[in-house]
Amino acid sequence: MSKQFLTLHTADKAHPTDIFALAATPTTLLSASGSSTIRIFDTTAPDFPLTQSIENAHKLGVHHLVTSKDGKVAASAGFEGTVKVWREDEAGVWGEVGLIKDSNKAGEIWAIALSADGSYLASTTYDGRINVWDLGQASMPKIREYETKGSFGMCVDLSADGHFTASGHENGSVYVFNNDTGRMLHSLAGLTKPIRTLSFSPASKLLAAAGDTRIIALYDVSSGEQVANLSGHAGWVLNLDWSATGEWLLSGSHDSKAKVWSLESRTCVATHSHGDQALWAVKWLPKTGRSELFALAGGDGSVAFYREAAGG
């Protein structure tokens, strides 16, 4: 089985430098890059117009950008070592509502993830710690710190059900923590090189992890068992994103290609090239009718929007 996706629109030169992150809400797509601006596109209009630019969001540029599932909260991590929290007002305009610094040196906070309801934020550090912050309190305090074996934390995710935190590290380690007990649940085997991306499935049953091995490993969250390997990329896998139903997994790679994987068949069902530079960010968008939509961005500074060829 194969799927075909058509290019709907490309926002050329959306950013002047590499786009490192995309984040979606029910009606918008947010993009962030090595420049200091966060851009917001309307995904309900056919030409995906730019509706807001947040200038000087991070003075040295943005390397991670995430949104809550309901789309009301966003968080960005900058190269200067801070995390900013953003909220959308009733008029649809995003504004800064908080800053997490924690006396960090530049780069100490790296990857970030938000809980489904936007109440908690997890972040990784250069020495392998995973911190969790309570965004529901005005001071946004750190409420938990998970310890690992000290390898740089390159990626992090929070499960949609709120029970688990997962982190991927430079030494190839993948850890899953139980948020209810505050303890490590699994140290996952199978990947020996840097883990650059990981993501829980929408039902919180599977964890996908990938990086420099060019293989996407799928793990059963409850048992910690590795249940599948998805191979086909010719470069480092840089980003992963699950479709809302969990039927499809989208991957982006340093080989400039995006792949769509079927979880039922455990095979690649579509491949798309995005120029000839690294594809740092891939993101599924809310469906319109029966059609799946996704966006791609990377080293050429553009954002491309795709729609499934079949469907209404």
C-alpha positions as CSV (number, residue, x, y, z in Angstrom):
1,M,0.0,0.0,0.0
2,S,1.2,3.5,-0.8
3,K,-0.2,7.0,-0.2
4,Q,0.3,10.0,-2.3
5,F,0.6,13.6,-1.0
6,L,0.3,16.7,-3.1
7,T,2.1,20.0,-2.4
8,L,-0.6,22.6,-1.5
9,H,1.6,25.6,-0.8
10,T,5.2,26.6,-0.1
11,A,6.1,29.6,2.0
12,D,9.4,30.4,0.4
13,K,12.0,32.0,2.7
14,A,9.7,32.0,5.6
15,H,12.8,32.4,7.7
16,P,16.3,33.7,6.7
17,T,18.0,30.7,8.3
18,D,17.4,27.0,9.0
19,I,13.9,26.3,10.4
20,F,14.5,24.0,13.4
21,A,11.0,23.5,14.7
22,L,7.3,23.4,13.7
23,A,4.4,23.2,16.2
24,A,0.7,23.0,15.4
25,T,-2.6,24.1,16.9
26,P,-6.1,23.3,15.7
27,T,-5.9,26.4,13.4
28,T,-2.3,27.5,13.0
29,L,1.3,26.3,12.4
30,L,4.1,28.0,14.3
31,S,7.7,27.9,12.9
32,A,11.0,28.8,14.5
33,S,14.6,29.1,13.3
34,G,18.1,30.2,13.9
35,S,16.8,33.7,13.6
36,S,15.0,35.4,16.5
37,T,11.5,35.4,15.1
38,I,8.6,32.9,15.5
39,R,6.1,32.9,12.6
40,I,2.5,31.9,12.7
41,F,0.5,30.6,9.7
42,D,-3.2,30.2,9.4
43,T,-3.8,26.5,8.4
44,T,-7.6,27.0,7.9
45,A,-7.1,29.1,4.7
46,P,-6.1,27.5,1.4
47,D,-3.0,29.7,1.0
48,F,-1.8,29.3,4.6
49,P,-1.2,33.1,5.1
50,L,1.3,34.4,7.7
51,T,-0.9,36.0,10.4
52,Q,1.7,37.0,13.1
53,S,5.5,37.3,13.5
54,I,6.8,37.4,17.1
55,E,10.0,39.5,16.6
56,N,13.0,39.0,19.0
57,A,11.4,35.9,20.6
58,H,14.9,34.7,21.4
59,K,17.8,37.0,20.6
60,L,20.2,34.2,19.5
61,G,17.6,32.1,17.7
62,V,15.2,29.3,18.5
63,H,16.0,25.6,18.5
64,H,12.9,24.0,19.9
65,L,9.2,25.0,19.7
66,V,6.2,23.0,21.1
67,T,2.5,23.5,21.6
68,S,-0.1,21.8,23.9
69,K,-2.6,19.5,22.4
70,D,-5.4,22.1,22.8
71,G,-3.3,24.7,21.1
72,K,-3.6,27.3,23.9
73,V,0.0,27.1,25.2
74,A,3.3,27.2,23.4
75,A,6.9,27.1,24.6
76,S,10.1,28.0,22.8
77,A,13.8,27.2,23.8
78,G,16.5,29.6,22.6
79,F,20.2,29.3,22.1
80,E,20.7,31.8,24.9
81,G,19.5,29.1,27.4
82,T,16.0,30.3,28.3
83,V,12.5,28.9,27.7
84,K,9.6,31.3,27.0
85,V,6.0,30.3,27.5
86,W,3.4,31.8,25.2
87,R,-0.4,31.9,25.2
88,E,-3.0,32.8,22.5
89,D,-5.5,35.5,23.5
90,E,-9.2,35.6,22.5
91,A,-8.2,37.6,19.4
92,G,-5.8,34.9,18.3
93,V,-2.7,36.8,19.1
94,W,0.2,35.1,20.8
95,G,2.0,36.8,23.7
96,E,4.7,35.9,26.2
97,V,3.4,34.9,29.6
98,G,6.4,33.4,31.3
99,L,10.2,32.8,31.3
100,I,12.1,29.8,32.6
101,K,15.7,30.5,33.2
102,D,16.8,28.5,36.2
103,S,20.2,30.2,36.3
104,N,21.2,28.3,33.2
105,K,24.2,28.9,31.1
106,A,23.6,29.3,27.4
107,G,22.6,25.9,26.0
108,E,22.0,24.3,29.3
109,I,18.3,23.9,28.6
110,W,18.0,22.0,25.3
111,A,14.9,20.0,24.2
112,I,11.5,20.8,25.6
113,A,8.0,19.1,25.6
114,L,4.6,20.2,26.9
115,S,1.9,18.1,28.5
116,A,-1.3,17.7,26.5
117,D,-3.1,20.4,28.6
118,G,-0.1,22.8,28.7
119,S,0.2,22.6,32.5
120,Y,3.7,21.0,32.6
121,L,6.9,21.5,30.6
122,A,9.8,19.0,30.5
123,S,13.3,20.0,29.5
124,T,16.6,18.3,29.0
125,T,20.1,19.5,30.0
126,Y,23.6,19.1,28.7
127,D,24.5,16.7,31.6
128,G,21.5,14.4,31.1
129,R,19.0,15.7,33.7
130,I,15.3,15.9,32.8
131,N,13.5,18.8,34.6
132,V,9.7,19.2,34.9
133,W,8.2,22.6,35.5
134,D,4.7,23.5,36.7
135,L,3.3,26.2,34.3
136,G,0.1,26.4,36.3
137,Q,1.8,28.4,39.0
138,A,2.7,32.0,38.5
139,S,6.3,31.4,39.3
140,M,6.5,28.3,37.0
141,P,8.6,26.4,39.5
142,K,10.7,23.3,38.8
143,I,8.8,20.4,40.5
144,R,10.8,17.4,39.5
145,E,14.3,16.4,38.3
146,Y,15.0,13.0,36.8
147,E,18.6,11.8,36.8
148,T,20.2,9.7,34.0
149,K,23.8,8.6,33.4
150,G,24.9,12.1,32.4
151,S,24.8,12.0,28.6
152,F,23.5,15.1,26.8
153,G,19.7,15.1,26.6
154,M,18.9,15.6,22.9
155,C,15.1,15.1,23.0
156,V,12.2,14.7,25.4
157,D,8.5,14.0,25.2
158,L,5.5,13.7,27.6
159,S,2.9,11.1,26.9
160,A,-0.6,12.4,26.1
161,D,-2.1,10.6,29.1
162,G,0.4,12.4,31.4
163,H,1.8,9.2,32.9
164,F,5.2,9.1,31.2
165,T,8.3,11.2,30.3
166,A,10.8,9.9,27.8
167,S,14.2,11.2,27.0
168,G,16.8,10.4,24.3
169,H,20.6,11.0,24.8
170,E,23.8,11.6,22.9
171,N,25.1,8.2,23.9
172,G,22.2,6.3,22.4
173,S,20.3,5.8,25.6
174,V,16.5,6.1,25.8
175,Y,14.8,6.4,29.2
176,V,11.1,6.2,30.2
177,F,10.1,7.7,33.5
178,N,6.8,7.1,35.4
179,N,5.4,10.5,36.3
180,D,3.1,9.0,39.0
181,T,6.0,7.4,41.0
182,G,8.8,9.8,39.9
183,R,11.0,6.8,39.1
184,M,12.6,5.4,36.0
185,L,10.4,2.8,34.3
186,H,12.7,1.6,31.5
187,S,16.2,2.1,30.1
188,L,15.6,1.0,26.5
189,A,18.1,-0.9,24.4
190,G,18.6,-1.1,20.7
191,L,20.1,2.2,19.5
192,T,23.8,2.9,20.1
193,K,24.2,6.3,18.5
194,P,22.8,9.8,19.4
195,I,19.0,9.9,19.7
196,R,17.8,13.1,18.1
197,T,14.0,12.7,18.3
198,L,11.4,10.6,20.1
199,S,7.7,10.7,20.3
200,F,4.9,8.9,22.2
201,S,1.9,7.6,20.1
202,P,-1.4,9.4,20.8
203,A,-2.6,6.5,22.9
204,S,0.6,6.5,24.9
205,K,1.1,2.8,24.1
206,L,4.2,3.1,21.8
207,L,7.3,5.2,21.8
208,A,9.2,6.0,18.6
209,A,12.9,6.9,18.8
210,A,15.5,7.7,16.1
211,G,18.7,9.5,15.4
212,D,22.1,8.8,13.9
213,T,21.5,5.1,13.3
214,R,19.1,6.1,10.6
215,I,16.6,3.6,12.0
216,I,13.3,4.4,13.8
217,A,12.8,2.1,16.8
218,L,9.4,1.4,18.1
219,Y,9.0,0.4,21.8
220,D,6.1,-0.9,23.8
221,V,5.8,1.6,26.7
222,S,4.4,-0.8,29.2
223,S,6.9,-3.6,28.7
224,G,9.9,-1.6,27.3
225,E,10.2,-4.2,24.6
226,Q,11.4,-3.1,21.1
227,V,8.6,-4.2,18.8
228,A,9.8,-2.9,15.4
229,N,12.5,-1.2,13.4
230,L,11.6,1.1,10.5
231,S,14.5,1.6,8.1
232,G,14.9,3.5,4.8
233,H,16.4,6.9,5.6
234,A,19.9,7.6,4.2
235,G,20.8,10.2,6.8
236,W,20.3,11.0,10.5
237,V,16.6,11.0,11.5
238,L,16.0,14.4,12.9
239,N,12.2,14.6,13.7
240,L,9.2,12.3,14.3
241,D,5.5,13.1,14.6
242,W,2.5,10.8,14.9
243,S,-0.8,11.5,13.2
244,A,-3.8,12.2,15.5
245,T,-5.1,8.6,15.2
246,G,-1.7,7.0,15.6
247,E,-2.1,5.2,12.2
248,W,0.8,7.1,10.6
249,L,4.3,8.2,11.7
250,L,6.0,11.1,9.9
251,S,9.8,11.3,9.9
252,G,12.3,13.9,8.7
253,S,15.9,13.3,8.0
254,H,19.3,14.9,7.2
255,D,18.9,13.2,3.8
256,S,16.3,16.0,3.0
257,K,13.5,13.4,2.8
258,A,10.3,13.0,4.7
259,K,8.7,9.5,5.0
260,V,5.2,8.5,6.0
261,W,5.1,5.1,7.8
262,S,2.1,2.8,8.3
263,L,1.9,1.4,11.8
264,E,-0.3,-1.4,10.6
265,S,2.1,-2.7,8.0
266,R,5.3,-1.2,9.6
267,T,6.4,0.0,6.2
268,C,7.0,3.3,4.4
269,V,4.0,4.3,2.3
270,A,5.2,7.7,1.0
271,T,8.5,9.6,0.6
272,H,8.9,13.3,-0.2
273,S,12.0,15.4,-0.9
274,H,12.3,18.8,0.6
275,G,15.1,20.5,-1.3
276,D,18.6,19.3,-0.8
277,Q,19.2,20.4,2.8
278,A,18.5,18.9,6.2
279,L,14.8,18.4,7.0
280,W,14.8,19.5,10.7
281,A,11.0,19.6,11.3
282,V,7.9,17.6,10.2
283,K,4.4,18.1,11.6
284,W,1.0,16.6,11.0
285,L,-1.8,19.2,10.8
286,P,-5.5,18.8,11.7
287,K,-7.4,17.0,9.0
288,T,-9.7,18.8,6.6
289,G,-12.5,16.4,5.6
290,R,-10.9,12.9,5.1
291,S,-7.5,14.2,4.0
292,E,-4.3,14.0,6.0
293,L,-2.2,17.2,6.0
294,F,1.4,17.8,7.0
295,A,4.1,20.5,6.9
296,L,7.9,20.2,6.3
297,A,10.7,22.7,7.0
298,G,14.4,22.7,7.2
299,G,17.7,24.1,5.9
300,D,16.3,26.1,3.0
301,G,14.2,28.3,5.3
302,S,10.9,27.4,3.6
303,V,7.7,25.8,4.9
304,A,5.9,23.4,2.6
305,F,2.3,22.2,3.1
306,Y,1.1,18.8,1.8
307,R,-2.3,17.2,1.5
308,E,-3.2,13.5,0.9
309,A,-4.2,13.1,-2.7
310,A,-7.3,10.9,-1.9
311,G,-10.0,12.2,0.4
312,G,-12.4,15.1,0.7
